Amino acid sequence: MILLLAVMLPILAGALMPAIKLKTKVRNWYMIIASLLTSVLAAIAVFSDIPGLELIRFNEQLNLALRLDHLGKVFVALISVLWPISIIYAIAYMKNEEKQTSFFTFFMMSYGVTLGIAMSRNLLTLYVFYEMMTLSTLPLVMHGGSQKSIRAGLKYLYYSLGGSAFAFVSLVYLVYFGGTTEFVPGGFFTTASLQNSTQLRNGYLLSFLGFSVKAAVFPVQDWLPDASVAPTPVTGLLHAVAVVKSGVFAIIRVTYFSFGIIVLKDSYAQTIPLFLSAFTIVFGCVMALKEKHLKRRIAYSTVSNLSYIVFGCMLMTREGLTAALLHLIFHAIMKITLFFTSGVYNQNANAYYVDHLRGLGWKMPMVSAVFTLGSLALTGIPPLIGFVSKWYLAIAAIQEGGILPLLGVLALIISAILTSIYLLVPAITMYTRPVQDERIIKPTDLGYKVTLLSLGAMMIALSFFAVPLLNYLARTASMAI
């Protein structure tokens, strides 16, 4: 019952907001309390051994059900820590914006939907929540109401619908050949015949291509930079926690818990995703280097870093999956930090382009220090968290050997060099170049200070105390192989 409560509380809390019409201060506390209660329920689920729960049974093969295993706990913990922080940031960011009630309605509902993806017991349940994710986040992307916002929202919708069609075909494959969509560690095709293996590999590739839309793997990444037109609290969640990580999480699920690596490893079903992810790592960085708009540059960086995770997953080894899960967590923290600092630059300094950051290091010291810390971490400067996860990804690829894994290591090195250019150069010029013009710098809101300092402290703490987390992720990966 705890699982259902955790999923439904933010969905209902968000859905009720237009009806109860709370005053601004009351509504803000209402959202903070609802998100914190949801996180408490999620924490109870993570630290307890709670049995699964069947919601709806359609027939012997298909049902909607919740269950929280070790992999799900990783995603739930990440969501439940970052979402309340995002709520506090969003309250500060949206205080002078219009249509706040509709914005926060979908913002809250997306929390529950994302938890539903993490807690799904089978692929059908994940697929249902996955579609709900598109519906709950689409109004957030289009919130501004401008032509650019509407175009970005429609592109997001069209790409998501196309991905959903491919993912649905994989559901058919699983039901036809396996008789169920349940998630089983190692997959449930361990004894598939050669003929069935060929069919299953084809089904898996369709599944990978479908879920790779939200994971922004080339060539279906184009919607993600355009979605950065949304308000910064949305882009922070889209590019760091909710949508894109749901895509990566779904890929991990179908790879290790549905089709299984026995069927996929050392076949074209592994080779094609490995190549696409390695290519996307470099492609995203090149596009980020060319981009002058700050949020779009960070968005292209997301394209690259998501494929770090996919690459680790596609190695199909315990070490690769461990490193992928580590980067899933660390990237979420680093990227939401960079987006949130960029949002403060937008609102408080009217700085929207990379060149606009010049000289702001001394005028906005706290925000700029956190931005610099996030940039150093994402570049992979030791001993920060970006270095830790990238190091383990490289080691996993070297241990696996072979042309594509080693090309992936080369892609990681090229990505680190390009990242240092497109992130560290702006971070340095904030302190070494004069401000382009005399602009009015607004004071930093308390909500911004709380969220940015919390995220900065989190990055520093995990940089030096990552071993317990790494050990847990290694055990989680061992259970999935």
SELOMI-700623 format. One record per residue (C-alpha): residue number from 0; x, y, z. Coordinates in steps of 0.001 Angstrom, whole numbers, padded with zeros to 6 digits. Example, Ala and Ser with C-alpha at 12.3 -4.5 7.8 and 13.67 -1.06 7.14 Angstrom:
residues 2
<pt num="0" east="012300" north="-004500" up="007800"/>
<pt num="1" east="013670" north="-001060" up="007140"/>
//
This chain:
residues 481
<pt num="0" east="000000" north="000000" up="000000"/>
<pt num="1" east="002968" north="002310" up="000650"/>
<pt num="2" east="003948" north="002044" up="-003009"/>
<pt num="3" east="000503" north="003072" up="-004222"/>
<pt num="4" east="000342" north="005949" up="-001733"/>
<pt num="5" east="003739" north="007257" up="-002885"/>
<pt num="6" east="002599" north="007242" up="-006505"/>
<pt num="7" east="-000882" north="008619" up="-005963"/>
<pt num="8" east="-000206" north="011337" up="-003358"/>
<pt num="9" east="001561" north="013813" up="-005708"/>
<pt num="10" east="-000791" north="012963" up="-008592"/>
<pt num="11" east="-003859" north="013715" up="-006481"/>
<pt num="12" east="-002210" north="016708" up="-004785"/>
<pt num="13" east="-001489" north="018209" up="-008182"/>
<pt num="14" east="-004894" north="017378" up="-009656"/>
<pt num="15" east="-006687" north="019032" up="-006714"/>
<pt num="16" east="-004888" north="022376" up="-006973"/>
<pt num="17" east="-007107" north="023905" up="-009695"/>
<pt num="18" east="-010202" north="022898" up="-007700"/>
<pt num="19" east="-009249" north="024159" up="-004240"/>
<pt num="20" east="-007752" north="027476" up="-005478"/>
<pt num="21" east="-005316" north="028160" up="-002660"/>
<pt num="22" east="-003655" north="031508" up="-002055"/>
<pt num="23" east="-000059" north="031688" up="-003221"/>
<pt num="24" east="001672" north="031221" up="000151"/>
<pt num="25" east="-000705" north="028458" up="001206"/>
<pt num="26" east="-000304" north="026740" up="-002176"/>
<pt num="27" east="003487" north="026890" up="-001874"/>
<pt num="28" east="003443" north="025231" up="001531"/>
<pt num="29" east="000861" north="022752" up="000261"/>
<pt num="30" east="003263" north="021656" up="-002505"/>
<pt num="31" east="006307" north="021531" up="-000238"/>
<pt num="32" east="004477" north="019427" up="002351"/>
<pt num="33" east="002973" north="017124" up="-000300"/>
<pt num="34" east="006345" north="016577" up="-001965"/>
<pt num="35" east="008080" north="015959" up="001369"/>
<pt num="36" east="005386" north="013477" up="002440"/>
<pt num="37" east="005794" north="011703" up="-000881"/>
<pt num="38" east="009547" north="011543" up="-000355"/>
<pt num="39" east="009027" north="010153" up="003154"/>
<pt num="40" east="006756" north="007429" up="001742"/>
<pt num="41" east="009357" north="006713" up="-000946"/>
<pt num="42" east="012095" north="006506" up="001705"/>
<pt num="43" east="010024" north="004022" up="003726"/>
<pt num="44" east="009638" north="001927" up="000578"/>
<pt num="45" east="013366" north="002120" up="-000191"/>
<pt num="46" east="014499" north="001108" up="003295"/>
<pt num="47" east="011819" north="-001534" up="003850"/>
<pt num="48" east="011048" north="-004864" up="002265"/>
<pt num="49" east="007553" north="-004052" up="001021"/>
<pt num="50" east="005664" north="-006686" up="-000993"/>
<pt num="51" east="004430" north="-005903" up="-004486"/>
<pt num="52" east="000883" north="-004819" up="-005227"/>
<pt num="53" east="-001323" north="-005808" up="-008158"/>
<pt num="54" east="-003522" north="-002938" up="-009303"/>
<pt num="55" east="-005468" north="-004314" up="-012276"/>
<pt num="56" east="-005457" north="-007775" up="-013879"/>
<pt num="57" east="-006523" north="-007954" up="-017513"/>
<pt num="58" east="-005821" north="-011660" up="-018059"/>
<pt num="59" east="-003275" north="-014292" up="-017079"/>
<pt num="60" east="-000544" north="-012583" up="-019072"/>
<pt num="61" east="-001202" north="-008882" up="-018547"/>
<pt num="62" east="-001635" north="-006823" up="-015389"/>
<pt num="63" east="-000706" north="-003483" up="-013886"/>
<pt num="64" east="001341" north="-003979" up="-010737"/>
<pt num="65" east="003885" north="-002226" up="-008512"/>
<pt num="66" east="007002" north="-003644" up="-006913"/>
<pt num="67" east="010238" north="-002088" up="-005707"/>
<pt num="68" east="013417" north="-004077" up="-006327"/>
<pt num="69" east="017028" north="-002918" up="-005912"/>
<pt num="70" east="017175" north="-001244" up="-009329"/>
<pt num="71" east="013893" north="000551" up="-008692"/>
<pt num="72" east="015176" north="001726" up="-005320"/>
<pt num="73" east="018086" north="003478" up="-007014"/>
<pt num="74" east="015750" north="005503" up="-009228"/>
<pt num="75" east="013214" north="006140" up="-006451"/>
<pt num="76" east="015923" north="007447" up="-004115"/>
<pt num="77" east="017180" north="009822" up="-006791"/>
<pt num="78" east="013698" north="011127" up="-007570"/>
<pt num="79" east="012620" north="011536" up="-003956"/>
<pt num="80" east="015740" north="013547" up="-003055"/>
<pt num="81" east="015755" north="015904" up="-006041"/>
<pt num="82" east="012038" north="016570" up="-006466"/>
<pt num="83" east="011402" north="018499" up="-003214"/>
<pt num="84" east="014514" north="020570" up="-003979"/>
<pt num="85" east="013067" north="021274" up="-007416"/>
<pt num="86" east="009746" north="022339" up="-005878"/>
<pt num="87" east="011504" north="024927" up="-003707"/>
<pt num="88" east="013431" north="026204" up="-006729"/>
<pt num="89" east="010276" north="026293" up="-008871"/>
<pt num="90" east="008409" north="028363" up="-006280"/>
<pt num="91" east="011147" north="031000" up="-006396"/>
<pt num="92" east="011435" north="030878" up="-010183"/>
<pt num="93" east="007714" north="031084" up="-010961"/>
<pt num="94" east="006686" north="033719" up="-008402"/>
<pt num="95" east="006215" north="036429" up="-011040"/>
<pt num="96" east="005003" north="034153" up="-013838"/>
<pt num="97" east="001474" north="033657" up="-015118"/>
<pt num="98" east="-000576" north="030430" up="-015035"/>
<pt num="99" east="001191" north="029203" up="-011930"/>
<pt num="100" east="-001625" north="026901" up="-010848"/>
<pt num="101" east="-001633" north="024944" up="-014102"/>
<pt num="102" east="002156" north="024807" up="-014062"/>
<pt num="103" east="002375" north="023387" up="-010548"/>
<pt num="104" east="-000515" north="021017" up="-011189"/>
<pt num="105" east="001452" north="019152" up="-013849"/>
<pt num="106" east="004743" north="019652" up="-012015"/>
<pt num="107" east="003392" north="017799" up="-008982"/>
<pt num="108" east="001639" north="015115" up="-011006"/>
<pt num="109" east="004861" north="014334" up="-012864"/>
<pt num="110" east="006449" north="013404" up="-009519"/>
<pt num="111" east="003975" north="010587" up="-008974"/>
<pt num="112" east="004174" north="009416" up="-012582"/>
<pt num="113" east="007976" north="009200" up="-012416"/>
<pt num="114" east="007740" north="007187" up="-009201"/>
<pt num="115" east="005286" north="004904" up="-011012"/>
<pt num="116" east="007916" north="004200" up="-013676"/>
<pt num="117" east="010501" north="003384" up="-011010"/>
<pt num="118" east="008111" north="001111" up="-009098"/>
<pt num="119" east="006659" north="-000788" up="-012069"/>
<pt num="120" east="006688" north="-004568" up="-011670"/>
<pt num="121" east="006424" north="-005289" up="-015373"/>
<pt num="122" east="006899" north="-003653" up="-018741"/>
<pt num="123" east="003181" north="-003058" up="-019293"/>
<pt num="124" east="002945" north="-001006" up="-016095"/>
<pt num="125" east="006111" north="000894" up="-016997"/>
<pt num="126" east="004709" north="001551" up="-020469"/>
<pt num="127" east="001472" north="002990" up="-019048"/>
<pt num="128" east="003313" north="005336" up="-016688"/>
<pt num="129" east="005749" north="006161" up="-019482"/>
<pt num="130" east="002861" north="007412" up="-021616"/>
<pt num="131" east="001453" north="009316" up="-018650"/>
<pt num="132" east="004874" north="010962" up="-018345"/>
<pt num="133" east="004533" north="012374" up="-021858"/>
<pt num="134" east="001046" north="013699" up="-021100"/>
<pt num="135" east="002009" north="015255" up="-017755"/>
<pt num="136" east="005186" north="016946" up="-018996"/>
<pt num="137" east="003878" north="018165" up="-022370"/>
<pt num="138" east="001937" north="021116" up="-020809"/>
<pt num="139" east="005108" north="022052" up="-018920"/>
<pt num="140" east="007157" north="022234" up="-022112"/>
<pt num="141" east="004433" north="024348" up="-023756"/>
<pt num="142" east="003820" north="026473" up="-020654"/>
<pt num="143" east="005176" north="029721" up="-022107"/>
<pt num="144" east="002522" north="029687" up="-024823"/>
<pt num="145" east="004836" north="031245" up="-027406"/>
<pt num="146" east="005192" north="029884" up="-030934"/>
<pt num="147" east="008589" north="028498" up="-029984"/>
<pt num="148" east="007129" north="026765" up="-026913"/>
<pt num="149" east="004297" north="025232" up="-028918"/>
<pt num="150" east="006675" north="024008" up="-031641"/>
<pt num="151" east="008972" north="022491" up="-029027"/>
<pt num="152" east="006026" north="020809" up="-027319"/>
<pt num="153" east="004686" north="019375" up="-030561"/>
<pt num="154" east="008123" north="018065" up="-031512"/>
<pt num="155" east="008415" north="016452" up="-028076"/>
<pt num="156" east="004969" north="014900" up="-028524"/>
<pt num="157" east="005633" north="013574" up="-032035"/>
<pt num="158" east="008975" north="012071" up="-031086"/>
<pt num="159" east="007454" north="010520" up="-027947"/>
<pt num="160" east="004544" north="009018" up="-029871"/>
<pt num="161" east="006932" north="007499" up="-032399"/>
<pt num="162" east="009059" north="006051" up="-029619"/>
<pt num="163" east="005982" north="004684" up="-027886"/>
<pt num="164" east="004959" north="002855" up="-031056"/>
<pt num="165" east="008303" north="001042" up="-031216"/>
<pt num="166" east="008183" north="000270" up="-027492"/>
<pt num="167" east="004680" north="-001138" up="-027855"/>
<pt num="168" east="005887" north="-003558" up="-030525"/>
<pt num="169" east="008451" north="-004858" up="-028021"/>
<pt num="170" east="005595" north="-005529" up="-025614"/>
<pt num="171" east="003991" north="-007716" up="-028268"/>
<pt num="172" east="007267" north="-009621" up="-028731"/>
<pt num="173" east="007550" north="-010245" up="-024998"/>
<pt num="174" east="003978" north="-011498" up="-024639"/>
<pt num="175" east="004193" north="-013684" up="-027762"/>
<pt num="176" east="007552" north="-015319" up="-027017"/>
<pt num="177" east="007644" north="-015104" up="-023223"/>
<pt num="178" east="003987" north="-015117" up="-022252"/>
<pt num="179" east="004445" north="-012255" up="-019793"/>
<pt num="180" east="005887" north="-008770" up="-019363"/>
<pt num="181" east="007151" north="-009322" up="-015795"/>
<pt num="182" east="010601" north="-008034" up="-014906"/>
<pt num="183" east="012874" north="-010953" up="-014042"/>
<pt num="184" east="016577" north="-010503" up="-013142"/>
<pt num="185" east="018574" north="-011821" up="-016070"/>
<pt num="186" east="015514" north="-011821" up="-018318"/>
<pt num="187" east="013267" north="-014783" up="-019019"/>
<pt num="188" east="014706" north="-015950" up="-022340"/>
<pt num="189" east="017679" north="-017836" up="-020958"/>
<pt num="190" east="016857" north="-020961" up="-022975"/>
<pt num="191" east="015594" north="-019375" up="-026197"/>
<pt num="192" east="016271" north="-021312" up="-029393"/>
<pt num="193" east="018444" north="-019777" up="-032110"/>
<pt num="194" east="015386" north="-019003" up="-034220"/>
<pt num="195" east="013624" north="-017312" up="-031336"/>
<pt num="196" east="016827" north="-015479" up="-030424"/>
<pt num="197" east="016847" north="-013778" up="-033820"/>
<pt num="198" east="013242" north="-012670" up="-033381"/>
<pt num="199" east="013902" north="-011505" up="-029833"/>
<pt num="200" east="016931" north="-009476" up="-030891"/>
<pt num="201" east="014807" north="-007724" up="-033473"/>
<pt num="202" east="012175" north="-007050" up="-030818"/>
<pt num="203" east="014807" north="-005738" up="-028456"/>
<pt num="204" east="016166" north="-003315" up="-031050"/>
<pt num="205" east="012660" north="-001942" up="-031565"/>
<pt num="206" east="012358" north="-001555" up="-027811"/>
<pt num="207" east="015748" north="000173" up="-027596"/>
<pt num="208" east="014879" north="002585" up="-030397"/>
<pt num="209" east="011536" north="003343" up="-028754"/>
<pt num="210" east="012882" north="004112" up="-025314"/>
<pt num="211" east="015972" north="005845" up="-026707"/>
<pt num="212" east="013745" north="008750" up="-027775"/>
<pt num="213" east="013450" north="009983" up="-024191"/>
<pt num="214" east="017064" north="008916" up="-023588"/>
<pt num="215" east="017990" north="011243" up="-026499"/>
<pt num="216" east="020196" north="008755" up="-028342"/>
<pt num="217" east="021140" north="009764" up="-031889"/>
<pt num="218" east="019258" north="010074" up="-034262"/>
<pt num="219" east="016181" north="010760" up="-032083"/>
<pt num="220" east="017724" north="013415" up="-029828"/>
<pt num="221" east="016561" north="016510" up="-031662"/>
<pt num="222" east="013547" north="017242" up="-029430"/>
<pt num="223" east="015651" north="017665" up="-026278"/>
<pt num="224" east="017513" north="020938" up="-026987"/>
<pt num="225" east="014295" north="022503" up="-028288"/>
<pt num="226" east="012530" north="021562" up="-025038"/>
<pt num="227" east="014918" north="023888" up="-023176"/>
<pt num="228" east="012507" north="026701" up="-024095"/>
<pt num="229" east="010412" north="025536" up="-021125"/>
<pt num="230" east="010791" north="027246" up="-017725"/>
<pt num="231" east="014050" north="026265" up="-016039"/>
<pt num="232" east="012452" north="024126" up="-013284"/>
<pt num="233" east="011014" north="022014" up="-016102"/>
<pt num="234" east="014233" north="021748" up="-018079"/>
<pt num="235" east="016054" north="020824" up="-014889"/>
<pt num="236" east="013695" north="017914" up="-014362"/>
<pt num="237" east="013373" north="017014" up="-018060"/>
<pt num="238" east="017127" north="016911" up="-018630"/>
<pt num="239" east="018267" north="015590" up="-015265"/>
<pt num="240" east="015681" north="013539" up="-013402"/>
<pt num="241" east="012294" north="012727" up="-014875"/>
<pt num="242" east="011908" north="012283" up="-018616"/>
<pt num="243" east="015398" north="011475" up="-019861"/>
<pt num="244" east="016290" north="009289" up="-016892"/>
<pt num="245" east="013001" north="007432" up="-017353"/>
<pt num="246" east="014137" north="006629" up="-020887"/>
<pt num="247" east="017501" north="005346" up="-019666"/>
<pt num="248" east="015842" north="003428" up="-016824"/>
<pt num="249" east="013467" north="001753" up="-019292"/>
<pt num="250" east="016411" north="000699" up="-021489"/>
<pt num="251" east="018128" north="-000862" up="-018472"/>
<pt num="252" east="014912" north="-002652" up="-017542"/>
<pt num="253" east="014260" north="-004225" up="-020949"/>
<pt num="254" east="017942" north="-005104" up="-021390"/>
<pt num="255" east="018535" north="-006883" up="-018097"/>
<pt num="256" east="015057" north="-007758" up="-016825"/>
<pt num="257" east="013049" north="-008575" up="-019979"/>
<pt num="258" east="015082" north="-009788" up="-022946"/>
<pt num="259" east="018234" north="-010616" up="-020973"/>
<pt num="260" east="021905" north="-010421" up="-021894"/>
<pt num="261" east="022125" north="-014149" up="-022712"/>
<pt num="262" east="020057" north="-013463" up="-025816"/>
<pt num="263" east="021579" north="-010054" up="-026613"/>
<pt num="264" east="025288" north="-010143" up="-025801"/>
<pt num="265" east="027776" north="-010486" up="-028678"/>
<pt num="266" east="025056" north="-009959" up="-031277"/>
<pt num="267" east="023920" north="-007080" up="-033458"/>
<pt num="268" east="021382" north="-006300" up="-030727"/>
<pt num="269" east="024338" north="-005219" up="-028579"/>
<pt num="270" east="026570" north="-003843" up="-031344"/>
<pt num="271" east="024084" north="-001343" up="-032782"/>
<pt num="272" east="023170" north="000308" up="-029431"/>
<pt num="273" east="026872" north="000367" up="-028444"/>
<pt num="274" east="027785" north="002169" up="-031645"/>
<pt num="275" east="024879" north="004625" up="-031387"/>
<pt num="276" east="025674" north="005490" up="-027767"/>
<pt num="277" east="029407" north="005972" up="-028438"/>
<pt num="278" east="028622" north="008186" up="-031420"/>
<pt num="279" east="026072" north="010218" up="-029421"/>
<pt num="280" east="028646" north="010879" up="-026683"/>
<pt num="281" east="030827" north="012790" up="-029149"/>
<pt num="282" east="027968" north="014216" up="-031217"/>
<pt num="283" east="026312" north="015830" up="-028193"/>
<pt num="284" east="029574" north="017468" up="-027131"/>
<pt num="285" east="030280" north="018822" up="-030618"/>
<pt num="286" east="026806" north="020341" up="-030777"/>
<pt num="287" east="027213" north="021804" up="-027280"/>
<pt num="288" east="030498" north="023402" up="-028314"/>
<pt num="289" east="028809" north="025083" up="-031292"/>
<pt num="290" east="025786" north="026291" up="-029293"/>
<pt num="291" east="025888" north="029825" up="-027862"/>
<pt num="292" east="022591" north="029764" up="-025964"/>
<pt num="293" east="023363" north="028727" up="-022384"/>
<pt num="294" east="020424" north="026394" up="-021697"/>
<pt num="295" east="020636" north="024797" up="-025153"/>
<pt num="296" east="024367" north="024209" up="-024620"/>
<pt num="297" east="023624" north="022425" up="-021354"/>
<pt num="298" east="020843" north="020498" up="-023137"/>
<pt num="299" east="023269" north="019185" up="-025760"/>
<pt num="300" east="025564" north="018233" up="-022898"/>
<pt num="301" east="022664" north="016143" up="-021587"/>
<pt num="302" east="022418" north="014382" up="-024951"/>
<pt num="303" east="026060" north="013380" up="-024593"/>
<pt num="304" east="025945" north="012342" up="-020957"/>
<pt num="305" east="022814" north="010244" up="-021287"/>
<pt num="306" east="024695" north="008091" up="-023759"/>
<pt num="307" east="027451" north="007616" up="-021167"/>
<pt num="308" east="024817" north="005744" up="-019177"/>
<pt num="309" east="023488" north="003858" up="-022201"/>
<pt num="310" east="027041" north="002922" up="-023207"/>
<pt num="311" east="027740" north="001454" up="-019760"/>
<pt num="312" east="024452" north="-000442" up="-019878"/>
<pt num="313" east="025216" north="-001813" up="-023363"/>
<pt num="314" east="028528" north="-003297" up="-022240"/>
<pt num="315" east="026250" north="-005895" up="-020631"/>
<pt num="316" east="028654" north="-006612" up="-017786"/>
<pt num="317" east="028336" north="-006161" up="-014045"/>
<pt num="318" east="031039" north="-003481" up="-014081"/>
<pt num="319" east="029411" north="-001656" up="-016981"/>
<pt num="320" east="025980" north="-001597" up="-015358"/>
<pt num="321" east="027475" north="-000467" up="-012037"/>
<pt num="322" east="029219" north="002451" up="-013739"/>
<pt num="323" east="026070" north="003298" up="-015719"/>
<pt num="324" east="023957" north="003476" up="-012558"/>
<pt num="325" east="026619" north="005580" up="-010852"/>
<pt num="326" east="026623" north="008071" up="-013724"/>
<pt num="327" east="022807" north="008058" up="-013798"/>
<pt num="328" east="022830" north="009385" up="-010236"/>
<pt num="329" east="025810" north="011715" up="-010515"/>
<pt num="330" east="024748" north="013201" up="-013849"/>
<pt num="331" east="021301" north="013997" up="-012447"/>
<pt num="332" east="022840" north="016013" up="-009621"/>
<pt num="333" east="025397" north="017793" up="-011802"/>
<pt num="334" east="022977" north="018606" up="-014599"/>
<pt num="335" east="020123" north="019869" up="-012439"/>
<pt num="336" east="022698" north="022124" up="-010740"/>
<pt num="337" east="023835" north="023595" up="-014061"/>
<pt num="338" east="020284" north="024155" up="-015263"/>
<pt num="339" east="019196" north="025749" up="-012000"/>
<pt num="340" east="022167" north="028118" up="-011960"/>
<pt num="341" east="021479" north="029048" up="-015597"/>
<pt num="342" east="017892" north="029840" up="-014615"/>
<pt num="343" east="019119" north="032249" up="-011948"/>
<pt num="344" east="021389" north="033935" up="-014500"/>
<pt num="345" east="018384" north="034255" up="-016821"/>
<pt num="346" east="016106" north="035833" up="-014245"/>
<pt num="347" east="018479" north="037830" up="-012087"/>
<pt num="348" east="021015" north="039049" up="-014654"/>
<pt num="349" east="019114" north="038777" up="-017937"/>
<pt num="350" east="021931" north="036471" up="-019112"/>
<pt num="351" east="020742" north="033938" up="-021689"/>
<pt num="352" east="023841" north="033371" up="-023801"/>
<pt num="353" east="027276" north="032073" up="-022899"/>
<pt num="354" east="028906" north="035446" up="-023584"/>
<pt num="355" east="026512" north="037070" up="-021110"/>
<pt num="356" east="028233" north="035236" up="-018238"/>
<pt num="357" east="031384" north="037326" up="-018517"/>
<pt num="358" east="032130" north="039167" up="-015306"/>
<pt num="359" east="029197" north="037697" up="-013373"/>
<pt num="360" east="031487" north="035644" up="-011142"/>
<pt num="361" east="032137" north="038646" up="-008916"/>
<pt num="362" east="028629" north="040093" up="-009147"/>
<pt num="363" east="026814" north="036798" up="-008383"/>
<pt num="364" east="029444" north="034968" up="-006288"/>
<pt num="365" east="027326" north="032181" up="-004775"/>
<pt num="366" east="025533" north="031253" up="-007991"/>
<pt num="367" east="028765" north="031429" up="-009999"/>
<pt num="368" east="030653" north="029285" up="-007477"/>
<pt num="369" east="028003" north="026560" up="-007743"/>
<pt num="370" east="027979" north="026820" up="-011546"/>
<pt num="371" east="031767" north="026469" up="-011587"/>
<pt num="372" east="031616" north="023491" up="-009248"/>
<pt num="373" east="029030" north="021805" up="-011490"/>
<pt num="374" east="031142" north="022549" up="-014579"/>
<pt num="375" east="034274" north="021101" up="-012985"/>
<pt num="376" east="032360" north="018007" up="-011915"/>
<pt num="377" east="030722" north="017395" up="-015298"/>
<pt num="378" east="034059" north="017860" up="-017066"/>
<pt num="379" east="035463" north="015072" up="-014901"/>
<pt num="380" east="038030" north="016938" up="-012810"/>
<pt num="381" east="039303" north="014712" up="-009952"/>
<pt num="382" east="038101" north="014036" up="-007328"/>
<pt num="383" east="034611" north="015312" up="-008163"/>
<pt num="384" east="031697" north="012991" up="-008912"/>
<pt num="385" east="031896" north="013353" up="-012697"/>
<pt num="386" east="035426" north="011974" up="-012637"/>
<pt num="387" east="034388" north="009046" up="-010429"/>
<pt num="388" east="031579" north="007782" up="-012670"/>
<pt num="389" east="033494" north="008396" up="-015922"/>
<pt num="390" east="036518" north="006571" up="-014520"/>
<pt num="391" east="034452" north="003492" up="-013732"/>
<pt num="392" east="032824" north="003627" up="-017174"/>
<pt num="393" east="036229" north="003692" up="-018855"/>
<pt num="394" east="037556" north="000864" up="-016678"/>
<pt num="395" east="034475" north="-001261" up="-017450"/>
<pt num="396" east="034947" north="-000718" up="-021196"/>
<pt num="397" east="038660" north="-001556" up="-021059"/>
<pt num="398" east="037944" north="-004726" up="-019083"/>
<pt num="399" east="035366" north="-005802" up="-021664"/>
<pt num="400" east="037754" north="-005170" up="-024561"/>
<pt num="401" east="036839" north="-005291" up="-028228"/>
<pt num="402" east="036664" north="-002602" up="-030887"/>
<pt num="403" east="033427" north="-000856" up="-029867"/>
<pt num="404" east="034105" north="-000734" up="-026102"/>
<pt num="405" east="037569" north="000715" up="-026776"/>
<pt num="406" east="036121" north="003195" up="-029266"/>
<pt num="407" east="033742" north="004112" up="-026456"/>
<pt num="408" east="036734" north="004883" up="-024233"/>
<pt num="409" east="038074" north="007136" up="-026976"/>
<pt num="410" east="034667" north="008813" up="-027144"/>
<pt num="411" east="034809" north="009408" up="-023377"/>
<pt num="412" east="038226" north="011061" up="-023717"/>
<pt num="413" east="037120" north="013278" up="-026606"/>
<pt num="414" east="033965" north="014173" up="-024673"/>
<pt num="415" east="036001" north="015174" up="-021605"/>
<pt num="416" east="038169" north="017503" up="-023724"/>
<pt num="417" east="035190" north="019120" up="-025448"/>
<pt num="418" east="033288" north="019438" up="-022165"/>
<pt num="419" east="036221" north="021286" up="-020638"/>
<pt num="420" east="035985" north="023787" up="-023495"/>
<pt num="421" east="032231" north="024391" up="-023568"/>
<pt num="422" east="031804" north="024535" up="-019778"/>
<pt num="423" east="035106" north="025558" up="-018191"/>
<pt num="424" east="035822" north="028401" up="-020610"/>
<pt num="425" east="032557" north="030202" up="-019655"/>
<pt num="426" east="033231" north="029421" up="-015990"/>
<pt num="427" east="036681" north="031011" up="-016223"/>
<pt num="428" east="035531" north="034081" up="-018168"/>
<pt num="429" east="032993" north="034795" up="-015432"/>
<pt num="430" east="035976" north="035794" up="-013313"/>
<pt num="431" east="038530" north="037003" up="-015862"/>
<pt num="432" east="036516" north="039060" up="-018364"/>
<pt num="433" east="034581" north="042288" up="-017731"/>
<pt num="434" east="030792" north="042425" up="-017850"/>
<pt num="435" east="029602" north="043106" up="-021390"/>
<pt num="436" east="027276" north="045897" up="-020313"/>
<pt num="437" east="026091" north="047587" up="-017172"/>
<pt num="438" east="023177" north="045400" up="-016221"/>
<pt num="439" east="021056" north="045371" up="-013104"/>
<pt num="440" east="021710" north="042296" up="-010971"/>
<pt num="441" east="018749" north="041292" up="-008819"/>
<pt num="442" east="019310" north="039831" up="-005342"/>
<pt num="443" east="019352" north="036040" up="-005173"/>
<pt num="444" east="016116" north="034680" up="-003736"/>
<pt num="445" east="016295" north="032529" up="-000589"/>
<pt num="446" east="014746" north="029615" up="-002490"/>
<pt num="447" east="017579" north="029765" up="-005017"/>
<pt num="448" east="020190" north="029855" up="-002271"/>
<pt num="449" east="018705" north="026842" up="-000473"/>
<pt num="450" east="018485" north="024705" up="-003600"/>
<pt num="451" east="021859" north="025613" up="-005114"/>
<pt num="452" east="023770" north="025264" up="-001853"/>
<pt num="453" east="022059" north="021926" up="-001183"/>
<pt num="454" east="023021" north="020621" up="-004619"/>
<pt num="455" east="026577" north="021921" up="-004267"/>
<pt num="456" east="026946" north="020265" up="-000864"/>
<pt num="457" east="025567" north="017036" up="-002318"/>
<pt num="458" east="028171" north="017049" up="-005105"/>
<pt num="459" east="031030" north="017628" up="-002692"/>
<pt num="460" east="029827" north="014986" up="-000206"/>
<pt num="461" east="029399" north="012308" up="-002867"/>
<pt num="462" east="032818" north="013137" up="-004333"/>
<pt num="463" east="034489" north="011980" up="-001121"/>
<pt num="464" east="032006" north="009442" up="000229"/>
<pt num="465" east="030854" north="007530" up="-002842"/>
<pt num="466" east="032100" north="004085" up="-001765"/>
<pt num="467" east="028934" north="002939" up="000077"/>
<pt num="468" east="026829" north="003995" up="-002909"/>
<pt num="469" east="029207" north="002274" up="-005314"/>
<pt num="470" east="029040" north="-000946" up="-003291"/>
<pt num="471" east="025228" north="-000870" up="-003311"/>
<pt num="472" east="025146" north="-000298" up="-007057"/>
<pt num="473" east="027595" north="-003166" up="-007589"/>
<pt num="474" east="025276" north="-005494" up="-005645"/>
<pt num="475" east="022312" north="-004193" up="-007641"/>
<pt num="476" east="024148" north="-004870" up="-010910"/>
<pt num="477" east="025103" north="-008385" up="-009755"/>
<pt num="478" east="021437" north="-009190" up="-009126"/>
<pt num="479" east="020488" north="-007996" up="-012615"/>
<pt num="480" east="023010" north="-010068" up="-014579"/>
//
